[in-house]
Every structure is written in structure tokens, then in C-alpha cells.
């Protein structure tokens, strides 16, 4: 199911750069750390964000994300919830504890529940400001990123 949405999202965003948000030198462009264990998803999100003018780095799991963020804090983190080694919930909680002003958008394709709450509800409780359920349209992602960076 996610593969069909990836193809659809690629097609939808291929010719649409979206709003030109930033016109200054690249070193002043907002930086975004994309954390997802699925290579195709990470690549699609990175390419979409880069076409819009963002500087993007990637991590494959929570441990790698924490290492990268500590070395070079990003303006925004897009965090998958369900990942091996260290999941997005634990990583979001650690980021918010160590960097209280970090901006996190949590994403997941999982619909499992923790008690009566779903993963995205728990991510918000742990400090994610916004959430997206996979699959989502790339325009929705870009709108969410822009709103979070302006918040």
C-alpha cells in the first residue's frame, strides 16, 4: 500500500516545487532531519523537501538520529515512530528532554494502540508538535513542515 502512495506522491510532486519559502543563501535554509528505517520513504521525503529548498539530513533509526542531532541540531525533525533498535517514541522523548525547543513531526504507518491511545497520540504526549499518518500526500507533508517551522 505504501509503495503505491510513494509512486503517487512522486508523480504529484514531480513538477510542483511548492511555494518558494526561502530565497537567501543555502546556509540560511531551514535544516530538517528525516528519521525513518525505510530507505524509500526517507529518500522520497528528502527529495521532496530538497526541491522546496530545505537542507535535509537523514537517519535510519533513533540512535543515529540522536547522534546526528547532537552534532548538528536541525531546525525540524521528522520522526518515524516504528523503527528497530530505538523507536521514534523513545527518541522524541530524549530529544525533548535534552533539547526542549526541538520541533518534531511524528509519522507512522502503524495503527497499533498503547492502551487506549494510538502511537501518534503518545508521540504528542512525548513532545511531538504535529503528526502525520502514513500514507500521506507530499503536499500535506510540505504544509505541515512549513506550519511547524513558522510556529
Secondary structure, DSSP 8 states (H G I E B T S, - for coil): -HHHHHHHHHHHHHS--------S-GGGS-EEEEE-S-HHHHHHHHHHHHHTT-EEEEESSHHHHHHHHHHS--SEEEEES--SSS-HHHHHHHHHHH-TT--EEEEES---EETTEEHHHHHHHTT-SEEEESS--HHHHHHHHHHHHH-
